[in-house]
Each structure stands twice: as structure tokens, then as C-alpha cells.
């Protein structure tokens, strides 16, 4: 990510610095490669993403929130198949996707390299997926907003799904829109799976808000409660709890003829809309606490999850190597004995130089076999890690660390090594230091945003 140096993000500078310290620990242990950082999943600015099914009113919601009637096109059909990053500027501008792909301050920096088939066509192909817009809305100052194309898991292009996953990981708040005009939500199980089922078990699930939009249209059939019940049932089957569910409509576009129905809808919808806007407007504060939680979870995962898993893989690797080499040595010994018996060679009569060269060659051969066995065994174990999925972050971390722990030097010293690289009391102390800073960061934020004593308290550094 780009360095956090703008005024709006002043409160998380220290948090980012602690993430950098955790990077050094992960680099040492092998869970991150030298060019990786845990801050890669932190956007340079607070970030709101708007996802949802086609014609769910995402663009109209954005236009209304920003007070920009014509910023995003809207309509019954899919009118835009690009991800649009919207940021503040004194003028309205529209820039190509390359503006995002080449700027490290935005969340799509070098995204072209992550999308299959786009690596060599960045200049042209990236524009089919991304665009950058700016507008003079005060609500955008200090944050960015992303409008996504209509979501349909059954028909979505692989690259679009990859981009969607990327922004879900980076976003500080995710608004997921559904269309109240679709009375049969159960008819799109794959879409519900991607937008609901696959998000509810995330540690950052609280940043997801699920919104049933276009509620004003249910007034025409006088069945708003039936529609809400159908959607709540479908979302509950996907695992969603009621506290994450909102119902709204755009007051600028609403045409409700029955005043009694309008009054009933307005009370609930306006309350939900105010809560959504509050979450969006207070994003900087929420983001800071979320990053601290992310920092704590990552540090604890290293010590209590990744290290034990790595230790188990490391012990299994040693066991497999010893067993494989034991069997191989027995086989070689039998072959050598048979060969010497049939050849009737008397070693005592051989030239010492010849014997020395033979011995040296044998040692080199055995060392070469040993290194090949250690490498093949490591690869064998990697492919059998539980829930083997190369796209999974924890799998990749374990894979990197195991390969670092089974390199040439450690393979040659395999009998004398019992712990992963750099792991010991000193590293435990460093992680404990990170966790102690978590408490300091929380206290610092509390002093900024909550002060029961009503006086100026200097935060601990």
C-alpha cells in the first residue's frame, strides 16, 4: 500500500508502523516473501465498496449519497460492466483503468497482473474492467467509493470475480445490494453463496451491510412485508443474521401513491438509511479499530496457528526423509553387498587414490540423493496440506515457510534441527511486543474518540 501520510489517516500511522514490525517477523519466519507486506491489504484511503445484483439500485444510491444526480448511470438493465473508483476532486473527471493500475495509492495497483490473461495487455484490457471518476462531493473527502458491475455468479467472468474478491479484502465497508422487485431470491443460490455464505465466516464480517433496495416498488403490490420475509428467509438460509439486514429505497425516485403505505415504509427505511449513511460517514474511525483488530488477529495467528502447523509439517518432513533414506540405504547396501560378492573385489589390494576417489564420489552421490529426497518430500507434503488450496493465504504462508525450512543448508543439518527458522523465545517476545502495542493503539484511539474523564489525556507511546 502507499504510505499513510494524508491528514485524514493521521490516526492510523502508528498502526501501520506496527504492521511493518510484524512484516519483519513474518519475513524472518518465512510466512511472507521479501516483497510482501501485511499492509498490502490496506487501502491508502478508507474505502467503501458497493456490490450487488443487476438493477438493485446501486448507482442510484451512490448518486443520492454524493448529491450527484448524473455521476453513475442507472437503469433496469446492466448499464456498466466496469468497477468504478470514485474519489474527490473540484471537477468531474473520468479516467481510464490504467490510472488505477499504475498508481500505488489506489486499491487496484497492478491488479492487471492478478487477472488471468491480462498480464501482457495491461494498457488495453485493464480499461474493460476499471475506470476512475472524480466529483466535488464533500462526502468523498478522505475516502474512496467503488461501484461494481451487477453481480451474477452464474454468468460472471472469472476476471470480474477476481476483482470483486480483491476489493472485498481491501474494503473498510461493503454494501451488498439486493433488489426487492425480485420476489424469488432463492432462485439465485450461486449469487447468494458468493455475496453472503462466503462472507459470513470472515473475521471482518462486521464491515458487510446487506441491503434490500427498491422497497418503494413493493408498495404497488401492497406486499412489502411478504417481500422482506422472503428475502430474510433466503438470506437466513445462507447464514445471515438480522442485524446485518437493511431495507431502503431512493426517496428521489420513489412514487408511492398510498399515503398509509408510504408512512409505514418511510419510518423503517429512513431509519435504516440513516444508519447506513452513519457507517459511511464515520468510516475513518471504524477503519482504525478494524485495522487494530486485524493486527492483533494476524499476530496471534502467527504464534498460535501458523507456527504449530509449520512445526507439524516440519516434523512430518523430517520423518518422511529419514524413513525414505533408511529404506534407500538398506536397498543400496544389499545391492552393494551382492555386487562385491559377485565381483570378488579385494578392497585391501586397491590403490588408495582410487579408493579415495571412489569414497568421495559415493559421498557426493549420497548427498545429492539426500538433497533430492528432502526436496521431493517437501513438495509431497505441501500437496497434502489439509484443505489444499493454493489461492488460500494461509496455505501460501505455510508453503513459503516450509520451503524456507527445507532449503539446502537446513537439509544438510536435518538431524540437528528441531524448530522452524528463527522460532524461539526471542521471536515469542517480539510477537508479545506487537500484542502489547495493540492495547496502546486502542487506548490512543479511545483518547481521540472517547474520553469519559472529559479532559485531555496524552496517549501512551
Phi and psi in degrees as a GROMACS rama.xvg file:
@    title "Ramachandran Plot"
@    xaxis  label "Phi"
@    yaxis  label "Psi"
@TYPE xy
-70.3651  154.278  UNK-2
-59.9409  139.85  UNK-3
-83.228  103.996  UNK-4
-137.933  2.04179  UNK-5
-84.3998  156.978  UNK-6
-57.4869  -39.8895  UNK-7
-61.7591  -27.5115  UNK-8
-104.753  18.9442  UNK-9
-55.7774  -37.3536  UNK-10
-70.5635  -12.7264  UNK-11
-109.917  7.67714  UNK-12
-57.2602  -45.8543  UNK-13
-66.4728  -34.0968  UNK-14
-64.13  -43.6317  UNK-15
-62.933  -38.9205  UNK-16
-61.2787  -38.2835  UNK-17
-70.5686  -34.8328  UNK-18
-59.3694  -39.2519  UNK-19
-61.975  -37.7676  UNK-20
-65.2269  -39.6406  UNK-21
-67.1164  -33.1286  UNK-22
-56.0195  -45.0755  UNK-23
-61.5229  -38.8369  UNK-24
-65.3227  -45.6727  UNK-25
-66.1875  -36.2771  UNK-26
-62.8688  -42.1604  UNK-27
-64.9938  -39.7055  UNK-28
-81.0912  -16.5131  UNK-29
96.5234  3.06139  UNK-30
-75.4509  -22.1116  UNK-31
-122.102  142.973  UNK-32
-77.0399  162.365  UNK-33
-55.8919  -28.549  UNK-34
-94.7183  7.4189  UNK-35
-103.718  157.119  UNK-36
-149.856  146.845  UNK-37
-65.4688  -19.504  UNK-38
-78.5488  -3.15137  UNK-39
-61.0594  -23.472  UNK-40
-101.698  25.6005  UNK-41
-123.148  120.083  UNK-42
-70.1764  149.931  UNK-43
-63.8888  -25.0767  UNK-44
-128.117  154.473  UNK-45
-54.2255  140.884  UNK-46
-135.015  127.705  UNK-47
-112.815  128.848  UNK-48
-114.793  140.362  UNK-49
-118.164  112.317  UNK-50
-119.674  167.031  UNK-51
157.718  176.444  UNK-52
-74.1  166.441  UNK-53
-58.3619  142.636  UNK-54
57.44  30.5457  UNK-55
-88.1022  1.81678  UNK-56
87.0356  22.5646  UNK-57
-62.7302  -50.0259  UNK-58
-65.742  -39.1813  UNK-59
-64.495  -38.8817  UNK-60
-61.9172  -44.5132  UNK-61
-63.2456  -45.5806  UNK-62
-58.9088  -42.8271  UNK-63
-66.9943  -43.0684  UNK-64
-63.0492  -39.9571  UNK-65
-87.103  -9.94378  UNK-66
68.7468  32.3134  UNK-67
-125.337  93.7568  UNK-68
-58.9915  -33.8985  UNK-69
-114.718  19.4296  UNK-70
-66.1839  -52.4708  UNK-71
-112.877  132.578  UNK-72
-69.7807  146.482  UNK-73
-138.559  160.33  UNK-74
171.878  175.227  UNK-75
-68.0723  -33.0316  UNK-76
-100.065  169.553  UNK-77
-67.039  116.274  UNK-78
-106.865  -9.08699  UNK-79
-150.295  122.698  UNK-80
-106.607  23.7922  UNK-81
-114.132  154.872  UNK-82
-82.6543  125.504  UNK-83
-111.351  117.678  UNK-84
-91.0875  125.048  UNK-85
-115.838  127.239  UNK-86
-135.72  172.361  UNK-87
-80.1225  143.779  UNK-88
-164.215  157.194  UNK-89
-67.3072  -21.2889  UNK-90
-122.895  157.94  UNK-91
-81.7947  121.835  UNK-92
-133.668  153.854  UNK-93
-131.073  123.765  UNK-94
-122.239  155.501  UNK-95
-73.025  168.045  UNK-96
-59.8771  -27.3497  UNK-97
-59.5157  -29.612  UNK-98
-62.2077  -28.1566  UNK-99
-89.039  -40.1126  UNK-100
-65.7226  -26.5638  UNK-101
-105.886  4.20116  UNK-102
-116.435  111.652  UNK-103
-66.9512  -10.1109  UNK-104
-78.1785  -15.0043  UNK-105
-102.314  157.075  UNK-106
-72.3091  -5.76493  UNK-107
-107.781  23.2121  UNK-108
-59.7069  121.515  UNK-109
58.6519  29.3874  UNK-110
-64.3019  -25.5904  UNK-111
-56.6566  -32.8004  UNK-112
-70.996  -19.9989  UNK-113
-92.5176  -8.61755  UNK-114
-102.165  122.464  UNK-115
-54.4618  130.02  UNK-116
84.3452  1.81205  UNK-117
-109.867  -4.75963  UNK-118
-56.2711  -39.5129  UNK-119
-101.962  9.47877  UNK-120
-131.918  32.3336  UNK-121
-55.0173  -46.1476  UNK-122
-61.5419  -33.1958  UNK-123
-100.15  -51.2297  UNK-124
-70.903  -32.5303  UNK-125
-60.7861  -28.5251  UNK-126
-71.4724  -14.2563  UNK-127
-80.4667  -11.2349  UNK-128
-114.527  -28.9358  UNK-129
-132.911  151.294  UNK-130
-152.24  156.918  UNK-131
-118.621  129.874  UNK-132
-125.046  151.097  UNK-133
-130.428  153.27  UNK-134
-154.789  159.857  UNK-135
-88.352  35.5121  UNK-136
-81.3759  126.005  UNK-137
-61.0186  -27.4557  UNK-138
-67.8155  -15.3944  UNK-139
-90.0425  -10.2735  UNK-140
-61.9131  127.505  UNK-141
82.4698  5.81968  UNK-142
-151.063  166.386  UNK-143
-125.617  153.771  UNK-144
-127.548  139.243  UNK-145
-121.283  123.465  UNK-146
-100.173  131.102  UNK-147
-105.794  158.43  UNK-148
-67.833  161.458  UNK-149
-56.3649  139.062  UNK-150
-99.1649  127.71  UNK-151
-145.444  101.074  UNK-152
-61.0747  -29.0019  UNK-153
-72.7178  -30.4572  UNK-154
-113.742  -3.32599  UNK-155
-67.1559  140.765  UNK-156
-69.2627  147.368  UNK-157
-55.7554  -43.3997  UNK-158
-62.3604  -38.9157  UNK-159
-64.7934  -40.0905  UNK-160
-64.9323  -35.7463  UNK-161
-65.7508  -42.5833  UNK-162
-65.04  -41.3607  UNK-163
-60.2776  -43.5189  UNK-164
-62.8198  -38.8495  UNK-165
-61.2099  -45.1296  UNK-166
-75.3217  -27.726  UNK-167
-62.127  -40.4222  UNK-168
-68.3877  -35.9772  UNK-169
-87.1664  -22.06  UNK-170
-69.7231  147.823  UNK-171
-94.5446  -19.7121  UNK-172
-150.258  133.356  UNK-173
-124.732  120.498  UNK-174
-101.822  118.063  UNK-175
-107.436  115.642  UNK-176
-99.9987  137.298  UNK-177
-123.791  159.774  UNK-178
-104.162  115.406  UNK-179
-65.1089  -14.336  UNK-180
-78.2079  -7.90647  UNK-181
-97.2925  102.975  UNK-182
-77.6598  -7.46322  UNK-183
-121.972  72.8856  UNK-184
-61.648  -26.004  UNK-185
-69.2496  -8.0886  UNK-186
-80.0708  -2.3915  UNK-187
-128.718  65.2264  UNK-188
-63.2394  -36.0277  UNK-189
-66.0729  -39.504  UNK-190
-65.2353  -44.0352  UNK-191
-63.451  -34.4041  UNK-192
-62.4371  -47.919  UNK-193
-69.421  -39.8644  UNK-194
-90.0615  -19.744  UNK-195
-122.261  -64.9978  UNK-196
-56.565  -37.7675  UNK-197
-84.1481  -0.257287  UNK-198
-110.458  -22.1767  UNK-199
-68.3002  -22.1973  UNK-200
-96.2908  5.46938  UNK-201
-72.2581  144.562  UNK-202
-64.3139  -22.0011  UNK-203
-103.232  28.8211  UNK-204
-60.1522  -26.1305  UNK-205
-62.87  -17.066  UNK-206
-81.2866  -3.52452  UNK-207
-95.1831  128.03  UNK-208
-118.414  127.085  UNK-209
-105.205  121.115  UNK-210
-121.919  123.795  UNK-211
-94.1854  106.274  UNK-212
-98.5611  172.114  UNK-213
67.8625  30.1084  UNK-214
-62.4829  -24.343  UNK-215
-62.4173  -28.0623  UNK-216
-70.0608  -23.3726  UNK-217
-71.9319  -18.166  UNK-218
-65.0784  -28.4528  UNK-219
-64.235  -32.7584  UNK-220
-101.032  2.31372  UNK-221
53.8192  40.876  UNK-222
-134.406  39.5648  UNK-223
-59.3405  -40.0763  UNK-224
-69.4043  -34.8433  UNK-225
-64.7922  -41.6061  UNK-226
-64.7535  -46.1672  UNK-227
-60.7653  -43.2278  UNK-228
-62.5016  -40.4422  UNK-229
-63.0159  -43.6846  UNK-230
-70.0793  -40.9927  UNK-231
-62.2257  -37.4443  UNK-232
-64.7476  -44.7028  UNK-233
-65.7127  -41.4076  UNK-234
-70.618  -33.6435  UNK-235
-65.3718  -37.8808  UNK-236
-63.2239  -29.8178  UNK-237
-83.1808  -3.83996  UNK-238
104.81  6.19548  UNK-239
-84.254  134.601  UNK-240
-88.1824  157.898  UNK-241
-64.5452  -28.7604  UNK-242
-67.5826  -13.3563  UNK-243
-99.7316  7.87039  UNK-244
-109.753  130.079  UNK-245
-129.777  153.827  UNK-246
-128.412  131.254  UNK-247
-147.07  173.945  UNK-248
-153.285  164.033  UNK-249
-86.4613  112.039  UNK-250
-64.0287  -23.301  UNK-251
-72.0739  -22.6736  UNK-252
-111.526  -5.68678  UNK-253
-71.1724  141.695  UNK-254
-134.795  84.6871  UNK-255
-107.801  115.091  UNK-256
-81.3554  -37.3246  UNK-257
-81.8472  114.743  UNK-258
-65.6278  -35.4021  UNK-259
-66.4241  -39.9914  UNK-260
-68.5577  -40.0834  UNK-261
-60.1  -44.1731  UNK-262
-63.014  -40.8586  UNK-263
-63.9454  -44.3747  UNK-264
-69.2872  -42.3263  UNK-265
-59.75  -41.5412  UNK-266
-58.2215  -50.2399  UNK-267
-73.8672  -44.654  UNK-268
-66.8019  -38.7462  UNK-269
-67.2437  -38.5697  UNK-270
-63.1261  -43.7426  UNK-271
-65.87  -40.8295  UNK-272
-62.5773  -41.6976  UNK-273
-62.8841  -38.7389  UNK-274
-67.495  -40.3852  UNK-275
-62.9128  -47.2075  UNK-276
-62.2903  -36.7453  UNK-277
-63.3382  -43.4192  UNK-278
-61.7026  -38.7729  UNK-279
-70.3463  -42.1006  UNK-280
-72.1722  -30.0188  UNK-281
-98.9746  27.6857  UNK-282
-61.363  -38.0537  UNK-283
-60.0538  -42.2523  UNK-284
-67.4269  -48.5125  UNK-285
-60.6413  -39.3274  UNK-286
-63.3472  -42.1788  UNK-287
-60.8213  -45.9315  UNK-288
-66.8452  -36.4786  UNK-289
-63.604  -39.978  UNK-290
-66.4383  -35.9269  UNK-291
-64.237  -42.6246  UNK-292
-62.4828  -40.5638  UNK-293
-63.1194  -40.7052  UNK-294
-62.0024  -46.5608  UNK-295
-63.9207  -45.7374  UNK-296
-61.9658  -40.3608  UNK-297
-65.8781  -43.8271  UNK-298
-63.1087  -43.6129  UNK-299
-67.7712  -36.2398  UNK-300
-61.1087  -40.0299  UNK-301
-60.3354  -49.7319  UNK-302
-75.8645  -40.8294  UNK-303
-103.312  -9.252  UNK-304
-123.359  -59.837  UNK-305
-68.409  -44.7893  UNK-306
-61.8086  -49.6935  UNK-307
-58.4792  -39.1943  UNK-308
-65.3082  -41.5079  UNK-309
-64.7851  -40.7713  UNK-310
-61.2566  -40.9051  UNK-311
-63.9697  -43.2673  UNK-312
-65.3829  -38.3901  UNK-313
-65.3735  -43.9809  UNK-314
-65.4898  -39.3529  UNK-315
-63.8964  -40.1701  UNK-316
-59.8275  -47.7734  UNK-317
-60.477  -43.8678  UNK-318
-61.4551  -47.485  UNK-319
-63.4061  -39.3771  UNK-320
-62.9838  -47.904  UNK-321
-63.5238  -42.408  UNK-322
-65.2655  -45.4976  UNK-323
-62.0293  -45.5813  UNK-324
-69.9665  -33.0185  UNK-325
-62.5839  -45.2555  UNK-326
-63.693  -43.4038  UNK-327
-64.0483  -40.2749  UNK-328
-65.8575  -38.5174  UNK-329
-62.4462  -45.2445  UNK-330
-62.447  -45.3423  UNK-331
-64.0399  -38.5415  UNK-332
-63.868  -42.042  UNK-333
-63.8262  -44.5406  UNK-334
-63.3137  -42.9406  UNK-335
-64.0839  -41.1718  UNK-336
-63.625  -43.7857  UNK-337
-62.9015  -42.2675  UNK-338
-64.5276  -43.2626  UNK-339
-65.5089  -37.2636  UNK-340
-65.0497  -42.1434  UNK-341
-78.6308  -29.2151  UNK-342
-82.796  -17.5806  UNK-343
52.9261  40.784  UNK-344
-84.7431  132.075  UNK-345
-101.883  106.223  UNK-346
-62.8496  -27.1184  UNK-347
-68.0485  -18.5769  UNK-348
-96.6179  -0.446949  UNK-349
-84.1059  152.11  UNK-350
-62.4922  130.91  UNK-351
-57.5724  -35.7572  UNK-352
-64.9501  -41.7888  UNK-353
-63.8644  -42.5876  UNK-354
-63.6672  -38.8638  UNK-355
-64.9625  -43.623  UNK-356
-64.6509  -39.4069  UNK-357
-63.2587  -43.7016  UNK-358
-64.6393  -42.6921  UNK-359
-62.929  -44.1583  UNK-360
-61.9487  -38.8314  UNK-361
-63.7887  -43.1687  UNK-362
-63.3597  -43.9839  UNK-363
-62.5871  -41.266  UNK-364
-62.7542  -44.8241  UNK-365
-65.5491  -38.5817  UNK-366
-65.5199  -40.8316  UNK-367
-63.3955  -43.3947  UNK-368
-61.8845  -41.8629  UNK-369
-60.4553  -46.8351  UNK-370
-65.6158  -37.7906  UNK-371
-67.624  -38.9316  UNK-372
-65.278  -42.5025  UNK-373
-63.6722  -38.2008  UNK-374
-68.7556  -47.4022  UNK-375
-64.103  -36.6545  UNK-376
-66.6695  -41.2801  UNK-377
-60.8379  -44.5425  UNK-378
-65.0887  -36.8818  UNK-379
-62.4884  -44.1617  UNK-380
-67.4402  -40.2861  UNK-381
-57.5838  -41.0403  UNK-382
-73.4023  -8.52418  UNK-383
-118.342  19.6867  UNK-384
-64.7163  135.118  UNK-385
-52.6799  140.693  UNK-386
55.1005  49.5646  UNK-387
-60.9029  106.161  UNK-388
-141.286  104.259  UNK-389
-56.3112  -21.8778  UNK-390
-78.9987  -13.6846  UNK-391
-75.6116  132.337  UNK-392
-62.7585  -42.4153  UNK-393
-66.8101  -36.4371  UNK-394
-61.5675  -47.1381  UNK-395
-62.1643  -38.0696  UNK-396
-63.9198  -45.6524  UNK-397
-64.6036  -40.1165  UNK-398
-61.9085  -46.5595  UNK-399
-61.2201  -45.4861  UNK-400
-66.1388  -41.4527  UNK-401
-64.7417  -41.4394  UNK-402
-63.9049  -36.3995  UNK-403
-66.2715  -35.9781  UNK-404
-81.2255  -8.85027  UNK-405
-119.15  25.5149  UNK-406
-71.5018  -179.82  UNK-407
-57.5434  -49.2562  UNK-408
-61.6133  -47.8026  UNK-409
-72.295  -27.6527  UNK-410
-65.4932  -38.4954  UNK-411
-69.651  -26.5061  UNK-412
-106.135  24.4976  UNK-413
-55.3399  -34.5654  UNK-414
-72.2505  -17.3576  UNK-415
-108.56  3.21254  UNK-416
-117.169  127.839  UNK-417
-119.642  -13.9301  UNK-418
-122.596  153.911  UNK-419
-60.3151  161.866  UNK-420
-53.1416  129.739  UNK-421
67.843  4.21318  UNK-422
-88.6554  131.717  UNK-423
175.038  -166.337  UNK-424
-62.3012  -37.4724  UNK-425
-63.1986  -42.5777  UNK-426
-69.5867  -35.9643  UNK-427
-60.0757  -39.9116  UNK-428
-65.6327  -37.6701  UNK-429
-65.1083  -40.4831  UNK-430
-67.4148  -39.2445  UNK-431
-60.3054  -35.8638  UNK-432
-64.841  -38.3262  UNK-433
-62.3447  -45.3224  UNK-434
-66.1051  -33.3628  UNK-435
-67.9778  -33.432  UNK-436
-69.5427  -26.6977  UNK-437
-57.2253  -46.3353  UNK-438
-62.7603  -38.1365  UNK-439
-65.0509  -40.8906  UNK-440
-63.8497  -40.8682  UNK-441
-62.9642  -44.6363  UNK-442
-61.8171  -39.2994  UNK-443
-63.0401  -44.0558  UNK-444
-66.8634  -39.6464  UNK-445
-60.2326  -38.6219  UNK-446
-66.9096  -26.4468  UNK-447
-80.2589  -40.7183  UNK-448
-114.63  -10.0364  UNK-449
-150.059  121.981  UNK-450
-139.911  83.0248  UNK-451
-57.358  -30.3033  UNK-452
-71.3409  -21.3726  UNK-453
74.1182  21.5755  UNK-454
-131.466  176.882  UNK-455
-85.6056  116.379  UNK-456
-114.288  124.732  UNK-457
-76.2766  130.003  UNK-458
-72.6668  148.109  UNK-459
-75.9566  141.063  UNK-460
